[in-house]
């Protein structure tokens, strides 16, 4: 991967006429894996509080935002305020819920869910929506999900809800609780809902794409396969139809949010 610093005034691909994807990851290792999967080098663009890496041959910007939903929301908001985007993608490695998404699998979200945003009550956990204070779910555009699913077919792909948590699950009991509350959940990560919340404020649809480094459940760092998951992330972005995603027409619902 090569990088060079440019300004928007020098960048031929900047501007409203050039729809791009904003890919938000947590850490530099994930950004590097994404960029390795894209053709050509990348250019560094300054951003308040950070740096965007702009792929030179495809319409993709990659941003390492930091860990957790607050960091991802803040960084994504800064990028979305600075430049126009067609789609925001939360990406990176994650824990997978067995047997839906084993280690090494690619997970594509059909729902982005804040799994621990709410309150404990005598009757159990109540999420923010149940409490009447907002939403805990964003639904990616069905046509974009279908487009990505077709491109990644045969790549050990699982499609299902991806849960955003602020505390990573470390016990079988909590894993069982989450799957009981969210049937069919495929993966657990820490940034997707933050990216989706920021994107929604700007009328931009969001996707989430993860690769599995470990099973959700008892915390066993020795069993994590981070290198395998990063390699799967690179392969996923090599196959991702980024030009088609950037060029997809906005639905009437999306246009109404913009």
C-alpha positions as CSV (number, residue, x, y, z in Angstrom):
1,X,0.0,0.0,0.0
2,X,1.3,3.4,-1.0
3,X,0.0,6.7,0.3
4,X,0.5,10.4,-0.6
5,X,-0.9,13.5,0.9
6,X,-3.3,15.6,-1.2
7,X,-5.7,18.4,-0.7
8,X,-9.3,18.4,-1.9
9,X,-8.3,21.1,-4.4
10,X,-5.8,18.8,-6.0
11,X,-7.9,15.7,-5.9
12,X,-9.6,15.0,-9.2
13,X,-12.1,12.6,-7.6
14,X,-13.4,15.0,-4.9
15,X,-16.6,16.9,-5.2
16,X,-20.4,16.3,-5.2
17,X,-20.3,14.7,-8.7
18,X,-18.1,11.9,-7.5
19,X,-20.1,9.5,-5.3
20,X,-17.9,7.5,-3.0
21,X,-18.1,4.9,-0.2
22,X,-17.0,5.8,3.3
23,X,-15.6,2.7,5.0
24,X,-15.2,3.2,8.7
25,X,-13.0,0.7,10.7
26,X,-11.8,0.8,14.3
27,X,-8.0,0.4,14.0
28,X,-5.2,0.8,11.6
29,X,-4.7,-2.9,11.0
30,X,-8.3,-3.1,9.7
31,X,-7.8,-0.1,7.5
32,X,-4.7,-1.6,6.0
33,X,-6.5,-4.9,5.3
34,X,-9.3,-3.0,3.5
35,X,-6.9,-1.0,1.4
36,X,-4.9,-4.1,0.5
37,X,-8.1,-5.5,-0.9
38,X,-8.6,-2.5,-3.2
39,X,-6.6,-1.9,-6.4
40,X,-3.9,0.7,-6.5
41,X,-2.5,2.9,-3.8
42,X,-4.1,5.4,-1.5
43,X,-3.9,9.1,-0.8
44,X,-4.0,10.7,2.7
45,X,-6.6,13.4,3.2
46,X,-6.7,15.5,6.3
47,X,-9.9,15.3,8.5
48,X,-10.6,17.0,11.8
49,X,-9.3,14.6,14.4
50,X,-7.9,12.1,11.9
51,X,-6.9,11.1,8.4
52,X,-8.9,9.6,5.5
53,X,-7.2,7.2,3.2
54,X,-8.6,7.7,-0.3
55,X,-8.2,4.7,-2.7
56,X,-6.8,6.0,-6.0
57,X,-8.5,3.6,-8.4
58,X,-11.9,3.0,-6.9
59,X,-14.4,5.4,-5.2
60,X,-13.6,4.4,-1.6
61,X,-12.4,6.4,1.4
62,X,-11.2,4.5,4.5
63,X,-11.2,5.9,8.0
64,X,-9.8,4.4,11.2
65,X,-12.2,5.9,13.8
66,X,-11.2,4.3,17.1
67,X,-12.9,1.6,19.2
68,X,-16.5,1.8,20.2
69,X,-19.8,3.4,19.0
70,X,-19.0,6.9,20.3
71,X,-15.6,7.1,18.5
72,X,-17.1,5.6,15.3
73,X,-20.0,8.0,15.4
74,X,-17.8,11.1,16.0
75,X,-15.3,10.2,13.3
76,X,-17.9,9.2,10.7
77,X,-19.8,12.5,11.4
78,X,-16.6,14.5,10.7
79,X,-16.1,12.7,7.4
80,X,-19.7,13.0,6.4
81,X,-19.8,16.7,7.2
82,X,-16.6,17.3,5.1
83,X,-17.5,15.4,1.9
84,X,-20.5,13.8,0.1
85,X,-20.9,10.0,0.2
86,X,-23.3,7.6,-1.4
87,X,-22.9,4.9,1.3
88,X,-21.3,4.4,4.7
89,X,-19.8,1.0,5.5
90,X,-18.8,-0.1,9.0
91,X,-16.2,-2.8,8.6
92,X,-13.6,-4.8,10.5
93,X,-13.2,-8.0,12.5
94,X,-15.8,-9.3,15.0
95,X,-16.9,-12.1,17.2
96,X,-19.2,-14.6,15.5
97,X,-22.3,-16.3,17.0
98,X,-22.0,-20.1,16.5
99,X,-23.2,-21.8,14.5
100,X,-24.3,-18.9,12.2
101,X,-20.9,-17.4,11.7
102,X,-17.8,-19.5,12.5
103,X,-14.2,-18.2,12.7
104,X,-13.1,-17.0,9.3
105,X,-16.6,-16.3,8.0
106,X,-17.6,-13.0,6.4
107,X,-20.7,-11.5,7.9
108,X,-23.0,-9.1,6.1
109,X,-25.5,-7.2,8.3
110,X,-29.2,-7.2,7.3
111,X,-29.8,-5.2,10.5
112,X,-27.4,-3.0,12.6
113,X,-28.5,-3.3,16.2
114,X,-27.5,-1.5,19.4
115,X,-27.7,-4.6,21.7
116,X,-26.9,-3.0,25.1
117,X,-28.5,0.5,24.7
118,X,-31.2,0.6,27.3
119,X,-32.0,-0.1,30.9
120,X,-32.1,-3.0,33.3
121,X,-35.6,-3.4,34.8
122,X,-37.2,-5.9,37.2
123,X,-38.6,-7.7,34.2
124,X,-35.2,-7.8,32.4
125,X,-33.4,-5.6,29.8
126,X,-35.5,-3.0,28.0
127,X,-33.9,-1.3,25.0
128,X,-34.2,2.4,24.2
129,X,-37.0,1.8,21.7
130,X,-39.1,0.0,24.4
131,X,-38.4,2.9,26.7
132,X,-39.6,5.4,24.1
133,X,-36.4,7.3,23.7
134,X,-35.2,6.4,20.1
135,X,-34.1,3.6,18.0
136,X,-31.8,0.6,18.5
137,X,-31.9,-0.7,14.9
138,X,-30.9,0.5,11.4
139,X,-31.8,-1.5,8.4
140,X,-29.3,-1.4,5.5
141,X,-30.8,-1.0,2.0
142,X,-32.1,-4.3,0.8
143,X,-30.7,-3.8,-2.8
144,X,-27.3,-3.0,-1.5
145,X,-27.3,-6.1,0.8
146,X,-28.4,-8.2,-2.1
147,X,-25.6,-6.8,-4.3
148,X,-22.9,-7.5,-1.8
149,X,-24.3,-11.0,-1.0
150,X,-24.2,-11.9,-4.7
151,X,-20.6,-10.7,-5.0
152,X,-19.5,-12.6,-1.9
153,X,-21.5,-15.8,-2.6
154,X,-19.4,-18.8,-2.0
155,X,-17.0,-16.9,0.4
156,X,-18.2,-18.5,3.7
157,X,-20.8,-15.7,3.9
158,X,-23.4,-15.3,6.7
159,X,-26.1,-12.7,6.5
160,X,-27.9,-11.6,9.7
161,X,-28.1,-9.0,12.4
162,X,-24.8,-7.6,13.6
163,X,-25.0,-6.4,17.2
164,X,-23.1,-3.3,18.5
165,X,-22.0,-3.5,22.1
166,X,-19.9,-1.3,24.3
167,X,-18.7,-4.3,26.4
168,X,-17.5,-7.3,24.5
169,X,-19.2,-10.6,25.6
170,X,-17.0,-12.7,27.7
171,X,-19.2,-15.5,29.0
172,X,-21.5,-18.2,27.7
173,X,-24.4,-16.7,29.8
174,X,-24.2,-13.3,28.1
175,X,-23.9,-14.9,24.7
176,X,-27.0,-16.9,25.3
177,X,-28.8,-13.8,26.6
178,X,-28.0,-11.8,23.4
179,X,-29.0,-14.6,21.1
180,X,-32.3,-15.0,23.0
181,X,-33.0,-11.3,22.6
182,X,-31.8,-11.1,19.0
183,X,-32.6,-14.4,17.2
184,X,-30.4,-15.1,14.2
185,X,-27.7,-12.7,15.3
186,X,-24.6,-13.4,13.3
187,X,-21.9,-11.3,14.9
188,X,-21.0,-8.9,17.7
189,X,-18.8,-5.8,17.2
190,X,-18.4,-2.3,18.7
191,X,-18.8,0.3,16.0
192,X,-21.6,-0.4,13.5
193,X,-24.5,1.3,15.2
194,X,-22.3,4.5,15.8
195,X,-21.5,4.6,12.0
196,X,-25.2,4.0,11.1
197,X,-26.4,6.7,13.5
198,X,-24.0,9.3,12.0
199,X,-24.9,8.3,8.5
200,X,-28.6,8.6,9.3
201,X,-28.1,12.2,10.4
202,X,-26.7,13.0,6.9
203,X,-29.3,11.0,5.0
204,X,-26.7,8.4,3.9
205,X,-27.5,4.7,4.0
206,X,-25.3,2.3,5.9
207,X,-24.0,-1.2,5.6
208,X,-21.9,-3.4,8.0
209,X,-19.4,-6.0,6.8
210,X,-17.4,-8.0,9.3
211,X,-15.1,-11.0,9.3
212,X,-15.0,-13.4,12.3
213,X,-11.9,-13.7,14.5
214,X,-13.4,-15.5,17.4
215,X,-16.6,-17.0,18.7
216,X,-18.9,-14.9,20.9
217,X,-18.7,-16.4,24.4
218,X,-16.0,-17.1,27.0
219,X,-13.0,-14.9,26.4
220,X,-10.0,-16.9,25.2
221,X,-7.4,-14.7,23.5
222,X,-5.3,-17.8,22.6
223,X,-8.1,-19.0,20.4
224,X,-8.6,-15.8,18.4
225,X,-7.6,-15.9,14.8
226,X,-7.1,-12.2,14.1
227,X,-4.7,-12.8,11.2
228,X,-7.2,-15.1,9.5
229,X,-10.0,-12.5,10.0
230,X,-7.9,-9.7,8.6
231,X,-7.1,-11.9,5.5
232,X,-10.8,-12.5,5.1
233,X,-11.5,-8.8,5.3
234,X,-8.9,-8.1,2.6
235,X,-10.6,-10.8,0.3
236,X,-14.0,-9.4,1.0
237,X,-13.0,-5.9,-0.1
238,X,-11.2,-7.3,-3.2
239,X,-14.6,-8.9,-4.2
240,X,-16.8,-6.0,-3.1
241,X,-18.7,-4.3,-6.0
242,X,-17.7,-0.8,-4.8
243,X,-18.4,1.0,-8.1
244,X,-21.9,-0.5,-8.3
245,X,-22.6,0.4,-4.6
246,X,-21.4,4.0,-5.1
247,X,-23.5,4.4,-8.3
248,X,-26.7,2.8,-6.9
249,X,-29.7,5.2,-7.2
250,X,-31.1,6.5,-3.9
251,X,-34.5,5.1,-3.0
252,X,-37.3,7.6,-2.3
253,X,-36.9,6.9,1.4
254,X,-33.2,7.7,1.3
255,X,-33.8,10.9,-0.8
256,X,-36.3,12.0,1.8
257,X,-33.7,11.7,4.6
258,X,-31.1,13.7,2.6
